[in-house]
């Protein structure tokens, strides 16, 4: 351990502190690599042309900075540096959670309301970068509540009420809401499938298949997020009930193995859908890179037009080198959903 850092855990046992710090850096590094991988994948295959994929991109960017917070935050002495590290973690923990909420809301609007939500993108940015992340991260600065909090700087041990008020209570309220939304969407889709039985409609079948693929990926998220949040919650409850330095080594190990992984798991759950995995072959990567570097790869994409007197969707095609075919299939589905709402 760096000489400028003081072990405040386990009664000052430096060996245990060094183990915790090393494990935290490993998991945070894995999270960082996972985020870079997802950002690179979305960029390489131009998946950002679709709103849902742009939201995943922004989530991955937020998670990347969150991972950096866990990497730079150690047992820093109380002071301005420690306050900054505590603010950084609080702010980017909130941005990750809010992008997850926006992605869920976006899915709800697509599935339940059959609406395109591109016009809401600026509001997604506001709620994910400004309110509540900026608000909740700045509030603990009132009264100097940031400081050493074990293996990183966060809200001090003596400010337990702040820990639960600005993070753990809102976190689990949102997790419960995510569970409720996903369950509601799944039940709705099951009913839709039953109502479609015997009345075959190609557009409906295609939309349903795409939405089912999305749900298969997204429905796992609340379970994963809950699993990664449960040990930090137990740790902080234990902290609240004990004196500073009276720590359980095994509980800290479980916490540093899960809390910094939020970014990597978020990116994997949301980004590595079956469509993306089919692209992760050497041939597909080479073709995408050739297109990116100014090669001659030619792709087709649909443009959708609507006759004002008739809400029938007409697809036409244009040649463009800037859109990936896999992205197009998703865009076709979203266009169909959007225009079906006109009927």
ZALUMPA-744813 format. One line per 8 residues: number of its first residue (from 1); their letters; for each residue z negated, x negated, y of N, C-alpha, C, O. Coordinates in steps of 0.1 Angstrom, whole numbers. Layout:
BEGIN
NUM = A = Z:X:Y:Z:X:Y:Z:X:Y:Z:X:Y ~ ...
//
This chain:
BEGIN
1 = XXXXXXXX = 0:-8:-12:0:0:0:0:-9:12:-7:-19:13 ~ 7:-5:23:8:-12:35:-6:-13:41:-14:-4:40 ~ -9:-25:47:-22:-28:52:-26:-18:63:-38:-16:65 ~ -16:-13:70:-19:-4:81:-22:10:77:-26:18:85 ~ -21:13:64:-24:26:59:-37:26:52:-41:17:44 ~ -44:36:54:-58:38:48:-57:49:37:-53:60:40 ~ -62:45:25:-63:55:15:-74:65:17:-86:61:17 ~ -70:77:20:-80:88:23:-82:97:10:-90:106:11
9 = XXXXXXXX = -76:94:-1:-77:102:-13:-85:95:-23:-87:83:-23 ~ -91:103:-32:-98:97:-44:-109:87:-40:-111:78:-47 ~ -116:90:-29:-127:81:-25:-122:67:-22:-130:58:-23 ~ -110:66:-17:-105:53:-13:-99:45:-24:-98:32:-23 ~ -96:50:-36:-90:43:-47:-75:40:-44:-67:48:-45 ~ -73:27:-40:-60:23:-36:-49:24:-47:-38:27:-45 ~ -53:21:-60:-44:22:-71:-38:36:-73:-26:38:-75 ~ -47:46:-72:-43:59:-73:-34:63:-61:-24:70:-63
17 = XXXXXXXX = -38:59:-50:-30:62:-38:-16:56:-39:-6:63:-35 ~ -15:44:-43:-2:37:-45:7:45:-55:19:46:-53 ~ 0:50:-65:8:58:-75:13:70:-69:25:74:-72 ~ 5:77:-62:10:90:-55:21:87:-46:31:95:-45 ~ 19:77:-37:30:74:-28:43:70:-35:54:75:-30 ~ 42:62:-45:54:58:-53:61:71:-59:74:72:-58 ~ 54:80:-65:60:92:-71:66:100:-60:77:106:-62 ~ 59:102:-49:65:110:-38:78:104:-33:87:112:-30
25 = XXXXXXXX = 79:91:-32:91:85:-27:103:87:-37:114:88:-33 ~ 99:86:-50:110:88:-60:115:102:-60:127:104:-60 ~ 106:112:-59:111:126:-59:118:130:-46:128:137:-46 ~ 113:124:-35:120:126:-22:134:120:-22:143:125:-16 ~ 135:108:-28:148:101:-29:158:110:-38:170:111:-34 ~ 153:115:-49:161:124:-57:166:136:-49:178:140:-50 ~ 157:142:-41:161:153:-33:171:149:-23:181:156:-20 ~ 170:137:-17:179:132:-7:193:130:-13:203:134:-7
33 = XXXXXXXX = 193:124:-25:206:122:-32:213:136:-35:225:137:-34 ~ 205:145:-40:210:159:-43:216:165:-31:227:172:-32 ~ 210:164:-20:215:170:-7:228:164:-3:238:170:1 ~ 228:150:-4:241:143:0:252:147:-9:263:148:-5 ~ 249:148:-22:259:152:-32:265:166:-28:277:168:-29 ~ 256:176:-25:261:189:-22:269:190:-9:279:196:-8 ~ 264:183:1:271:182:14:285:176:12:295:181:17 ~ 286:165:4:298:159:1:308:168:-7:320:168:-4
41 = XXXXXXXX = 302:175:-16:311:184:-25:317:195:-16:328:198:-17 ~ 308:201:-8:313:212:1:324:207:11:334:214:13 ~ 322:194:16:332:189:25:345:185:17:356:188:22 ~ 343:179:6:355:174:-1:364:185:-6:376:184:-4 ~ 359:196:-11:367:207:-15:369:218:-5:373:229:-8 ~ 365:215:7:367:224:19:361:238:16:366:249:20 ~ 349:238:9:343:251:6:337:258:18:334:270:18 ~ 336:250:29:330:255:41:339:266:48:334:272:58
49 = XXXXXXXX = 351:267:43:360:277:49:355:292:47:359:301:54 ~ 346:293:37:340:306:34:325:306:40:318:296:38 ~ 321:317:46:308:318:52:297:315:43:288:307:46 ~ 297:320:31:286:318:21:284:304:18:273:299:16 ~ 296:296:17:295:282:14:290:274:27:284:264:25 ~ 294:279:39:288:272:51:273:274:51:266:264:55 ~ 268:285:47:254:287:47:247:277:37:236:272:40 ~ 254:275:26:248:266:17:249:252:23:240:243:20
57 = XXXXXXXX = 259:249:30:260:236:37:249:234:47:243:223:47 ~ 246:244:55:235:243:64:222:241:57:213:234:62 ~ 220:249:46:208:247:38:206:233:33:195:227:34 ~ 217:227:29:216:214:23:213:204:34:206:194:32 ~ 219:206:46:216:197:57:201:198:61:194:187:63 ~ 195:210:62:181:212:65:173:205:54:163:198:57 ~ 177:207:41:169:201:30:170:186:30:160:179:27 ~ 181:180:35:182:166:36:172:160:46:165:150:43
65 = XXXXXXXX = 171:166:57:161:162:67:147:164:62:138:156:66 ~ 145:174:55:131:177:49:128:165:39:116:161:39 ~ 138:161:31:135:150:22:132:137:30:124:129:25 ~ 139:135:41:136:123:49:121:123:54:115:113:55 ~ 117:135:57:103:137:61:93:132:51:83:126:54 ~ 96:136:38:87:131:27:88:117:25:78:110:21 ~ 100:111:27:102:97:26:94:88:36:88:78:33 ~ 95:93:49:89:85:60:74:88:61:67:80:67
73 = XXXXXXXX = 69:99:56:55:103:58:47:98:47:47:102:35 ~ 38:88:50:28:82:41:14:85:46:12:94:54 ~ 5:76:43:-9:78:47:-10:71:61:-18:61:62 ~ -3:76:71:-3:71:84:-16:74:91:-21:86:90 ~ -22:65:98:-34:68:106:-32:79:116:-20:81:121 ~ -42:86:120:-41:97:130:-36:91:143:-41:81:147 ~ -27:98:149:-21:94:162:-8:100:164:-3:109:157 ~ 0:96:174:13:102:178:23:101:166:30:111:164
81 = XXXXXXXX = 23:90:159:33:88:148:30:98:137:39:105:132 ~ 17:100:134:13:109:123:16:124:128:20:132:120 ~ 13:127:141:16:140:146:31:143:145:35:154:141 ~ 40:133:148:54:135:147:58:138:133:66:147:130 ~ 53:130:123:56:132:109:52:146:104:59:152:97 ~ 40:150:109:35:164:105:44:175:111:47:184:104 ~ 48:173:123:57:183:130:70:183:122:76:194:119 ~ 76:171:119:89:170:112:89:178:99:98:186:96
89 = XXXXXXXX = 78:176:91:77:183:78:76:198:80:83:205:73 ~ 68:202:89:66:216:91:79:223:96:83:233:91 ~ 86:216:105:98:222:111:109:223:100:115:234:99 ~ 111:213:92:122:213:82:119:221:70:127:226:63 ~ 106:222:67:102:231:56:106:245:60:111:253:52 ~ 103:249:72:107:262:77:122:264:78:127:275:75 ~ 129:254:82:144:256:83:150:258:69:159:267:67 ~ 145:251:59:149:253:45:146:268:41:155:275:36
97 = XXXXXXXX = 134:272:43:130:286:39:139:296:47:142:306:41 ~ 142:294:59:149:304:67:164:304:63:170:315:63 ~ 170:293:59:184:293:55:184:300:41:194:307:38 ~ 174:299:33:174:306:20:173:321:23:180:329:17 ~ 165:325:33:164:339:37:177:345:42:181:356:39 ~ 184:337:50:197:341:56:207:343:45:215:352:45 ~ 207:333:35:217:334:24:214:347:16:224:354:12 ~ 202:350:14:198:362:6:202:375:14:208:384:8
105 = XXXXXXXX = 200:375:27:204:386:35:219:388:36:224:399:35 ~ 226:376:36:241:377:36:246:383:23:255:391:23 ~ 240:379:12:243:385:-1:241:400:-1:249:408:-7 ~ 229:404:4:226:418:4:236:426:12:240:437:8 ~ 240:421:24:250:428:32:264:429:24:270:439:25 ~ 268:418:17:280:418:10:280:428:-2:290:435:-4 ~ 269:428:-9:268:436:-21:265:451:-18:272:460:-23 ~ 255:453:-10:250:466:-8:257:474:3:259:486:2
113 = XXXXXXXX = 261:467:13:268:473:25:283:471:25:290:477:33 ~ 288:462:17:302:459:16:307:455:30:317:459:35 ~ 299:446:36:302:441:50:305:426:50:298:419:43 ~ 314:422:58:316:408:61:306:405:72:303:413:81 ~ 300:393:71:289:390:81:292:378:89:282:372:95 ~ 304:374:91:308:363:99:302:364:113:298:354:119 ~ 302:376:119:298:378:132:283:375:134:278:373:145 ~ 275:374:123:261:372:123:258:357:122:246:353:122
121 = XXXXXXXX = 268:349:120:265:334:118:257:328:129:248:320:126 ~ 260:332:141:252:326:153:238:330:152:229:323:156 ~ 235:342:147:221:347:146:214:339:134:202:336:135 ~ 222:337:124:216:329:113:211:315:118:201:310:114 ~ 219:309:127:215:296:132:203:297:141:194:289:140 ~ 202:308:149:191:310:157:178:311:149:168:305:152 ~ 178:320:139:166:322:131:163:310:122:151:309:118 ~ 173:302:119:170:291:110:166:278:117:159:269:111
129 = XXXXXXXX = 171:276:129:168:264:136:158:266:147:151:256:151 ~ 157:278:153:148:280:165:136:288:162:125:283:162 ~ 138:301:159:126:310:156:128:315:142:138:321:139 ~ 118:313:133:104:308:136:102:293:134:91:288:137 ~ 112:284:129:108:270:126:102:263:138:92:256:137 ~ 109:264:150:104:256:161:90:262:166:81:254:169 ~ 89:275:166:76:281:170:65:276:161:54:272:166 ~ 66:278:148:55:275:139:52:260:138:41:256:135
137 = XXXXXXXX = 62:252:140:60:237:140:53:232:152:46:222:152 ~ 55:239:164:48:235:176:34:240:178:26:234:184 ~ 31:252:172:18:258:174:7:248:170:-3:248:177 ~ 7:241:158:-4:232:155:-7:221:165:-17:215:164 ~ 3:218:174:0:208:184:-10:213:194:-17:205:201 ~ -13:226:194:-23:231:202:-37:228:196:-40:233:185 ~ -45:220:202:-57:216:196:-57:204:187:-66:201:180 ~ -45:197:186:-44:185:178:-47:188:164:-56:181:158
145 = XXXXXXXX = -40:197:157:-42:200:143:-34:192:133:-37:192:122 ~ -24:184:138:-17:175:129:-24:162:128:-31:158:137 ~ -23:157:116:-30:144:113:-29:141:98:-21:148:91 ~ -36:131:93:-35:127:79:-39:139:70:-49:146:72 ~ -31:142:60:-33:153:51:-31:149:36:-24:156:29 ~ -36:137:32:-34:132:19:-23:122:18:-23:112:24 ~ -12:126:10:-1:116:8:9:116:19:18:108:19 ~ 7:125:29:16:125:41:9:131:52:-2:137:50
153 = XXXXXXXX = 14:130:64:8:137:76:13:151:76:25:154:75 ~ 3:160:79:6:174:80:-5:180:88:-10:174:97 ~ -10:192:85:-21:198:92:-34:192:86:-35:192:74 ~ -43:188:94:-55:181:90:-64:190:80:-63:202:80 ~ -72:182:73:-81:189:63:-90:199:70:-93:210:64 ~ -95:196:82:-104:205:88:-97:217:95:-104:226:100 ~ -84:217:95:-77:228:101:-71:237:90:-59:241:90 ~ -79:241:80:-74:248:68:-68:262:72:-57:265:67
161 = XXXXXXXX = -74:268:82:-68:281:86:-54:280:91:-46:289:89 ~ -51:269:98:-37:267:103:-28:265:91:-16:270:92 ~ -32:258:81:-23:256:69:-18:269:63:-6:271:60 ~ -27:278:62:-24:291:56:-17:301:66:-8:308:62 ~ -21:300:78:-15:309:88:0:306:91:8:315:93 ~ 3:293:92:17:290:97:26:286:85:38:285:87 ~ 20:285:73:29:282:62:27:290:49:36:298:45 ~ 15:289:43:14:294:29:14:310:29:21:315:20
169 = XXXXXXXX = 8:316:38:9:331:38:23:336:41:28:344:33 ~ 30:331:52:44:335:53:53:331:42:62:339:38 ~ 50:319:36:59:315:25:59:325:13:69:328:8 ~ 47:329:9:46:337:-3:50:352:1:54:359:-8 ~ 48:356:13:53:369:17:69:369:16:74:379:11 ~ 75:358:20:90:357:19:94:356:5:104:362:1 ~ 87:349:-3:91:347:-17:90:361:-24:99:365:-32 ~ 80:369:-21:79:382:-27:90:391:-22:96:398:-30
177 = XXXXXXXX = 94:390:-10:105:397:-4:118:393:-11:127:402:-14 ~ 120:380:-14:132:375:-21:133:381:-35:144:386:-39 ~ 122:382:-42:122:388:-55:126:402:-54:134:407:-62 ~ 120:410:-44:123:424:-43:138:426:-40:144:435:-46 ~ 144:418:-31:158:420:-28:167:417:-39:176:424:-42 ~ 164:406:-47:173:402:-58:172:413:-69:182:417:-75 ~ 160:418:-72:158:428:-82:166:441:-78:173:447:-86 ~ 165:445:-65:172:456:-60:187:455:-61:194:464:-65
185 = XXXXXXXX = 192:443:-58:207:440:-59:211:441:-74:222:447:-77 ~ 204:435:-83:207:435:-97:207:450:-102:217:453:-109 ~ 197:458:-99:197:472:-103:209:479:-97:215:487:-104 ~ 212:477:-85:224:483:-79:237:480:-86:245:489:-89 ~ 239:467:-89:251:463:-96:252:469:-110:262:473:-114 ~ 240:470:-117:240:476:-130:245:491:-129:252:495:-137 ~ 240:498:-119:243:512:-117:258:513:-114:265:522:-118 ~ 263:504:-106:277:504:-102:286:502:-115:296:509:-116
193 = XXXXXXXX = 282:493:-123:290:490:-135:290:503:-144:300:506:-150 ~ 279:510:-145:278:522:-153:287:533:-147:294:540:-154 ~ 287:534:-133:295:545:-127:310:542:-128:318:551:-127 ~ 314:529:-129:328:525:-130:333:527:-144:345:527:-146 ~ 324:530:-154:329:531:-168:339:543:-169:335:554:-165 ~ 351:540:-175:361:550:-177:370:552:-165:380:558:-166 ~ 367:546:-153:376:546:-142:379:532:-138:372:526:-129 ~ 389:527:-143:392:513:-141:399:511:-127:409:517:-124
201 = XXXXXXXX = 394:502:-119:399:498:-107:399:483:-106:389:477:-106 ~ 411:477:-105:412:462:-106:404:456:-94:397:446:-96 ~ 405:461:-82:397:456:-71:382:456:-73:375:447:-71 ~ 378:468:-78:363:469:-80:359:460:-91:348:454:-90 ~ 367:459:-102:363:450:-113:362:435:-108:353:428:-112 ~ 372:432:-99:372:418:-94:360:415:-86:353:405:-87 ~ 357:425:-76:346:423:-67:333:422:-75:324:414:-72 ~ 332:431:-85:320:431:-94:318:418:-101:307:413:-102
209 = XXXXXXXX = 329:412:-106:328:400:-114:324:388:-105:315:380:-109 ~ 329:388:-92:325:378:-83:311:379:-79:303:369:-79 ~ 306:391:-76:292:393:-73:283:390:-84:272:385:-82 ~ 287:393:-96:279:390:-108:277:375:-109:266:370:-112 ~ 288:367:-106:287:353:-106:277:347:-96:269:338:-98 ~ 278:354:-84:268:350:-73:254:352:-77:245:344:-75 ~ 252:364:-83:238:368:-87:233:359:-98:221:355:-97 ~ 241:355:-107:237:346:-118:231:333:-112:221:328:-118
217 = XXXXXXXX = 237:328:-102:232:316:-95:219:319:-87:209:312:-88 ~ 220:329:-78:210:332:-68:197:337:-74:187:335:-68 ~ 198:345:-84:186:352:-89:176:342:-95:164:345:-96 ~ 181:330:-98:171:320:-103:163:314:-92:152:308:-95 ~ 168:315:-80:161:308:-69:147:311:-67:138:302:-66 ~ 143:324:-65:129:327:-63:120:322:-74:109:317:-70 ~ 124:322:-86:116:316:-97:114:301:-95:103:296:-96 ~ 125:294:-92:124:280:-90:115:276:-78:107:268:-78
225 = XXXXXXXX = 118:284:-67:111:281:-55:96:284:-56:87:276:-51 ~ 92:294:-64:78:297:-67:72:286:-75:61:282:-72 ~ 80:282:-85:74:271:-94:71:258:-86:62:251:-89 ~ 80:255:-76:78:243:-69:68:244:-58:63:234:-52 ~ 64:257:-55:54:259:-44:40:261:-49:30:260:-42 ~ 39:264:-62:26:268:-67:16:257:-68:4:259:-64 ~ 20:245:-71:10:233:-72:6:229:-58:-6:226:-56 ~ 15:228:-48:10:225:-34:0:236:-29:-10:233:-22
233 = XXXXXXXX = 2:249:-33:-7:259:-29:-21:257:-35:-31:258:-29 ~ -21:254:-48:-33:252:-55:-41:240:-49:-53:240:-48 ~ -33:230:-46:-39:218:-40:-46:221:-27:-57:217:-25 ~ -39:228:-19:-45:231:-5:-56:241:-7:-66:240:2 ~ -56:250:-16:-68:258:-19:-80:250:-23:-91:252:-19 ~ -77:240:-32:-87:231:-36:-93:222:-24:-105:220:-23 ~ -84:218:-16:-88:210:-4:-97:219:5:-107:214:10 ~ -94:232:6:-102:240:15:-116:242:9:-126:245:17
241 = XXXXXXXX = -117:241:-4:-130:243:-10:-138:231:-13:-150:231:-17 ~ -133:219:-9:-140:206:-12:-139:198:0:-132:201:10 ~ -147:187:0:-147:177:11:-135:168:10:-129:166:0 ~ -131:163:22:-120:154:22:-123:141:14:-134:135:15 ~ -113:138:6:-115:126:-3:-119:130:-17:-119:122:-26 ~ -124:143:-19:-128:148:-32:-116:154:-38:-115:166:-38 ~ -107:146:-44:-94:150:-49:-93:149:-64:-99:141:-70 ~ -84:157:-69:-81:157:-84:-67:150:-85:-57:154:-80
249 = XXXXXXXX = -68:138:-92:-56:130:-93:-44:137:-99:-33:137:-94 ~ -47:145:-110:-36:152:-118:-29:162:-109:-17:164:-109 ~ -37:169:-100:-32:179:-91:-23:173:-81:-13:179:-77 ~ -27:161:-76:-18:155:-66:-5:150:-73:5:150:-66 ~ -6:145:-85:6:141:-92:16:153:-93:27:151:-90 ~ 11:164:-97:19:176:-99:25:180:-85:36:185:-85 ~ 17:179:-75:22:182:-61:33:173:-57:43:178:-52 ~ 32:160:-58:42:151:-53:54:151:-62:65:146:-58
257 = XXXXXXXX = 53:156:-75:65:158:-83:72:170:-80:84:172:-85 ~ 67:180:-73:74:192:-70:77:195:-56:88:198:-52 ~ 67:193:-47:69:196:-33:82:189:-26:89:196:-20 ~ 83:176:-28:95:170:-22:108:174:-29:119:170:-23 ~ 108:180:-40:121:184:-47:127:197:-42:138:201:-47 ~ 121:203:-33:126:216:-28:141:215:-24:149:223:-27 ~ 144:204:-16:157:203:-11:168:201:-22:178:208:-22 ~ 165:193:-32:174:191:-43:176:203:-51:187:207:-55
265 = XXXXXXXX = 165:210:-54:166:222:-62:174:233:-55:182:241:-61 ~ 171:235:-42:178:245:-34:193:242:-34:200:252:-37 ~ 197:230:-32:211:227:-32:217:229:-46:229:234:-47 ~ 210:225:-56:216:227:-70:217:242:-73:228:246:-78 ~ 207:249:-71:207:264:-75:218:271:-67:225:279:-73 ~ 219:268:-54:228:276:-46:243:270:-47:252:277:-46 ~ 244:257:-49:257:251:-48:264:249:-61:276:250:-62 ~ 257:246:-72:263:243:-84:266:255:-92:261:257:-103
273 = XXXXXXXX = 274:264:-87:279:276:-94:290:272:-103:296:261:-102 ~ 293:281:-113:304:278:-123:317:273:-116:324:265:-121 ~ 321:280:-105:333:276:-98:333:262:-94:343:255:-95 ~ 322:257:-88:321:244:-84:321:234:-95:327:223:-94 ~ 314:237:-106:313:228:-117:327:225:-123:329:214:-128 ~ 336:235:-123:349:233:-128:357:223:-120:367:217:-124 ~ 353:221:-107:359:212:-98:355:197:-100:361:188:-96 ~ 343:196:-106:337:182:-107:343:174:-119:335:170:-128
281 = XXXXXXXX = 356:173:-119:363:164:-129:370:153:-121:372:155:-109 ~ 373:142:-127:379:131:-121:393:135:-115:396:131:-103 ~ 400:143:-122:413:147:-117:412:156:-105:419:154:-95 ~ 403:166:-105:401:175:-93:396:167:-81:400:170:-70 ~ 387:158:-84:381:150:-73:392:141:-66:393:140:-54 ~ 401:135:-75:412:127:-70:422:135:-61:426:131:-51 ~ 425:147:-66:434:156:-59:428:160:-45:435:160:-35 ~ 415:164:-46:409:168:-33:408:156:-23:410:158:-11
289 = XXXXXXXX = 405:144:-28:404:133:-20:418:129:-14:419:125:-2 ~ 429:131:-22:442:128:-17:446:138:-6:452:134:4 ~ 442:150:-8:444:160:3:437:156:16:442:158:27 ~ 424:152:14:415:149:25:421:136:32:420:136:45 ~ 426:127:25:431:115:31:445:115:36:451:105:40 ~ 451:127:37:464:129:42:475:129:32:487:126:35 ~ 471:132:19:481:133:9:490:145:10:489:153:19 ~ 499:147:0:508:158:1:505:170:-8:513:178:-11
297 = XXXXXXXX = 492:171:-12:488:182:-21:490:195:-13:486:196:-2 ~ 497:205:-19:500:217:-13:493:229:-20:493:229:-32 ~ 487:237:-12:480:248:-18:484:261:-11:489:261:0 ~ 482:272:-18:485:285:-12:472:292:-9:462:291:-15 ~ 473:300:2:461:308:5:467:322:10:478:323:15 ~ 459:332:8:463:346:11:459:349:26:448:345:30 ~ 467:357:32:463:363:45:464:378:43:472:383:36 ~ 454:384:48:452:398:46:456:406:58:451:404:69
305 = XXXXXXXX = 464:416:56:468:425:68:465:439:64:465:443:52 ~ 462:447:74:459:461:72:468:470:81:469:468:93 ~ 474:480:75:482:489:83:472:499:89:464:505:82 ~ 473:500:103:463:509:110:463:523:105:453:530:105 ~ 474:528:100:475:542:95:472:543:80:471:554:75 ~ 470:531:74:467:531:60:457:520:57:461:508:61 ~ 446:522:50:436:511:48:439:503:36:430:496:31 ~ 451:504:31:455:496:19:456:481:23:462:478:34
313 = XXXXXXXX = 450:472:16:451:458:19:464:452:13:467:454:2 ~ 471:445:22:483:438:17:481:423:18:477:418:28 ~ 483:416:7:482:402:6:496:395:9:505:398:2 ~ 496:385:18:508:377:19:503:363:17:491:360:17 ~ 512:353:16:508:340:13:515:330:23:526:332:27 ~ 507:320:26:512:309:34:509:296:28:500:295:20 ~ 516:285:32:514:272:27:504:265:36:507:264:48 ~ 494:259:31:485:252:39:478:242:31:475:244:19
321 = XXXXXXXX = 475:230:37:469:219:29:454:219:31:448:209:26 ~ 449:228:38:435:227:43:425:236:35:414:236:39 ~ 430:243:25:421:253:19:422:251:4:433:249:-2 ~ 410:251:-3:410:248:-17:412:262:-25:406:272:-20 ~ 419:262:-36:422:274:-43:409:281:-48:409:294:-47 ~ 399:274:-52:387:280:-57:380:287:-45:375:298:-47 ~ 381:282:-33:375:289:-22:383:301:-19:377:311:-15 ~ 396:301:-21:405:312:-18:401:324:-27:401:336:-21
329 = XXXXXXXX = 398:322:-39:394:333:-48:382:341:-42:381:353:-42 ~ 372:333:-37:361:339:-32:364:346:-19:359:357:-16 ~ 373:341:-11:377:347:2:384:360:-1:383:370:7 ~ 393:360:-11:400:372:-15:390:383:-18:392:395:-13 ~ 380:380:-25:370:390:-29:363:395:-16:361:407:-15 ~ 359:386:-7:352:390:5:361:399:13:357:409:19 ~ 374:396:14:384:404:22:385:418:16:385:428:23 ~ 385:419:3:386:432:-4:373:440:-1:374:452:1
337 = XXXXXXX = 362:433:-2:349:440:1:350:446:15:346:457:18 ~ 354:437:25:354:441:39:363:453:41:359:462:48 ~ 375:453:36:384:463:39:382:476:31:386:487:34 ~ 375:474:19:372:486:12:362:495:19:361:507:17 ~ 354:489:28:344:496:36:351:505:47:345:514:53 ~ 364:503:49:371:511:58:374:525:53:377:535:60 ~ 374:526:40:378:539:33:368:550:35:370:561:30
//
